[in-house]
Amino acid sequence: MTRVNLSLFLFFAKAGMVYAQSGTLNIYFIDVEGGAATLTVTPSGQSMLVDTGNPSPTDRDAKRIFEATQIAGLKKIDVLITTHYHGDHVGGVVSLSKLIPIEKFYDHGDSAEAAGNPRAAEMWEGYKIVSEGKRVIVKAGDKIPLKGADVIVVSSNGEVIAKQIKAEGPNHLCKDTQQKEPDPTQPENFLSVGTLLTFGKFKFLNLGDLTWDRELMLACPANKIGSITLFQATHHGFYNDLSGPPALVWAIKPQVVIVENGPTKGLTTAGYETLAKIPGVEGIWQGHRAIRNDDAHNTSESMIANLRTTQDETKGNWIKASISKDGKFTVTNSRNDLSKTYTTH
Ligand SMILES: [Zn+2]
């Protein structure tokens, strides 16, 4: 290394250190082709991953999650929350645990679908093996320890928090709301672990694949969540309208929404319309362009991380949210480096 190169190296090394200590909380919405994998890294360097994507012979999703952990400079994952045991949420866990240590595994309790379903049983057995001795079963109202942010469980094992997080009057959206029963053959969805993460004024809600009826339990007769800042659209954008009642989605008033959908999975026309009508919504970002809808039902193309119509085994683009303690946050699309900055109300 020449002297000039060395001084440049030292300059960038120092800049890198300043960046690492800049106090932002970063959330990576990793592309797992219509599954879910959301990695949060706090300013103190602790990490929380919610879900591990799909299984595949090439370990595609586990490798993408690992890559994000390396970009974030992690040596381990402190907290893994598995919202439920469907393959698109727990499928990468066995492979991922071979790539990076996972300290603690949080879940809703045992699988409700393993009996009589060989594929579900395989996922469940794999999860049990890698989480042995490190599992914590959570109930609604529990706190998950994560240095640098507050994480509260708002739903788990079919139940939701008993009390409002913030006192609010009755939710006027409840009187016109439609009731929808969950699919009894897919109980894992309504057992989903939902979490609310708070960092200063910023609030991020991720309910996994929680179903319409359970989301209504969070919203009616009064909204128990309060207003939030960032919303990971439930169930990949309300998958076939099984989730996403306006009585919840409009009451929590997220400023920004990120949809972890796939080209033909998740986000529906009705789902997009529900999101677009959120009072005061400032931005909707998508993991994928939804090709089963016409383009009128996608967000603007620049805010979509992946435009392709088929799954890609090599590269997936992510969306990242970077939040400062003062409430300013920047969302970036890794496909085109588009960034938008918002201010938490
Ligand atoms: Zn799912």
Residues whose N, C-alpha, C, O or C-beta is under 5 A from the ligand:
A	BS01	ZN	D88 D209
